[in-house]
């Protein structure tokens, strides 16, 4: 049977809290069109895009709108979903669906449903109604704002990473309002590019901005390479810069990020590069008083964690 994107699916083996949460995907594709996005290369996504005769950059609903809302209401009220993640392959704050009110309709259903916790990760910008809804149901929502330090650097070679995104400042302002109102809010520095996002001219002013907005919770995860994203990466990053970034990676063998799923095969940073980057970044975060974890780190040889006041390794509960 051909793999397709499903409206609801259980957490994947190899991810945080396997079996204890579900994903929701109301549409397929993402208008942010980030060049590094693993979702555009996943078999379930490409199959579903082909079926709907669209491209990744032009998301399409999984079903007709009224049917979609009925199905979300039915499943969210069933009692089978305790913790829900939005989303694995797309963004619930896709601009088109914020503008036409669909994102609000979906979150209203979930907020009043039997779902206990809604973990939302976004590179989008919620409108005023969405912000007020999350504040009204602050006990249900975990808000994770994805942004990278080098986006504050004028003329950054990674400018193409953010070409499809709303500028950083309004997204930080939205996160600050939610945090101040009691919604658990975390800034997810993702994907973190060693040598660029940990550079002083990027990381320090970025963290200054977070401090000004009283955003004190941070997690970070590193960019992974795969053969499948090379065409979009080559189109978005100047050739010389891309070559320099790739020099920090170990291309001797790919590893499956999720066990048994061939389309997650990726290349990681060389051990010496990630070790030095983690130690530098974690030291700065600790010195500046941030509460932080490193996402998706299982083992880095030679990494000293004793000098840090708390465990840097995320067990999935930090942002939930």
Buried (B, 14 or more C-beta within 10 A) or exposed (E): EEBEBBBBBBBBEBBBBEEEBBBBBBBBBBBBBBBBBBBBBBBBBBBBBEEBEBEBEBBBBBBEEEEBBEBBBEBBBEEEBEBBBBBBBBBBBBBEBBEEEBBBBBBBBBBBBEBEBBBBBBBBBBBEBBBBBBBEBBEBBBBBBBBBBBBBBEEBBBBBBBEBBBEBEEBBEBBBBBBEBEBBBBBBBBBBBBBBBBBEBBBEEBBEBBEEBEBBBBBBBBBBBBEBBBEBBEEBBEEEBBEBBBEBBBEEEBEEBBEEBEBBBBBBBBBEBBBBBBBBBBEBBBEBEBBBBBBBBEEBEEBEBEEBEEEBBBEBEBBB
